[in-house]
Amino acid sequence: SIGGRVYTPLGAWYHASKHALEGWSDCLRLETAPFGIRVVVIEPGAIETEFAEIAITPLLERSEGGPYAGVARRMAAATRRTFLDNKGSSPELIAHLIARAVASPRPKTRYVAGYLAKPVLWARRLLGDRGFDWVVRRFL
C-alpha cells in the first residue's frame, strides 16, 4: 500500500504495519538476491474494497465523546470521499499489476497503481515532511 510511504491522522496502526512491510521487503530483496529470488513491493492507492467501512465504523464508535471525536469525524469523511462513491480503482487493476510483476524477467522493486497513488506519492516527495503535514491537515 502507499500507506507504507505516507501517513494520516489516526492511522498509526495501519501505516506502521505498511512501513514495516516496506522495510522488511527491502531487506529481503537484498538478502535473497544471491539466490535468484526477487522481492517486489506492490503499492496500491485507493481500491474498491470493504476497507473504508471496516475502518470508519470502529473509528467513530471508539472516539465518540472523546478528545479525538472531531478529527475522527473529519477522517471518516475524508476516507469516504477517497474510497467510496465509486472513486477507488478496481481490485482487478492490482491483480493485473501483480501478474505483470510475476511475468517480468526483471521486475521493478516497486509497482504503484490505483486511485490517487501516484499523485499522493509525488506530493510526498515534492513537499517533504512539513509540506506534506500541512496538506494532510488541510485535507481534513
C-alpha positions, -999 to +999 in steps of 0.1 A: +000+000+000+011+036-005+003+037+032+039+025+037+053+058+024+026+083+036+006+088+067-027+101+080-041+111+114-054+082+134-038+058+110-007+049+130-017+013+134-022+009+096+008+030+085+031+013+110+023-021+095+028-009+060+061+009+068+073-023+084+064-043+053+083-018+031+115-022+053+111-059+055+107-062+018+137-040+011+159-062+034+145-094+019+153-081-016+190-078-007+191-110+013+175-132-013+191-117-044+221-141-043+196-170-046+178-155-076+147-145-056+133-112-065+112-093-039+087-068-053+065-043-034+030-036-047+017-002-036-019+003-044-038+035-038-075+036-030-090+003-042-127-006-042-129-029-011-147-030+022-117-013+039-134+021+042-164+009+061-144-016+082-121+013+092-147+040+097-172+023+119-149+014+148-131+047+144-163+067+150-175+044+178-143+045+198-138+082+195-173+094+202-174+118+231-136+119+234-109+144+225-104+128+191-141+128+181-137+159+158-107+146+139-123+111+137-153+126+120-132+145+096-110+114+089-141+093+084-155+119+059-121+120+041-120+082+039-155+081+025-145+107-001-115+088-011-127+052-010-164+053-016-186+070-042-171+047-069-138+065-068-115+037-059-098+016-085-110-019-092-091-048-075-085-062-110-061-034-116-039-046-088-043-083-099-030-073-134-002-054-118+009-084-098+006-106-129+029-081-147+055-082-119+054-120-118+058-124-156+086-098-158+121-113-162+135-083-144+107-068-122+108-033-107+113-032-070+081-013-066+049-010-085+024+018-079-012+019-092-047+028-082-067+059-074-046+087-061-015+065-056+009+083-079-002+119-071+000+113-034+035+098-036+046+126-059+033+152-034+050+134-005+084+135-023+079+171-035+067+187-003+088+170+023+076+163+058+063+198+068+047+204+035+030+171+034+018+175+070+003+208+060-016+193+031-029+164+052-041+188+078-059+209+052-074+179+035-092+171+068 
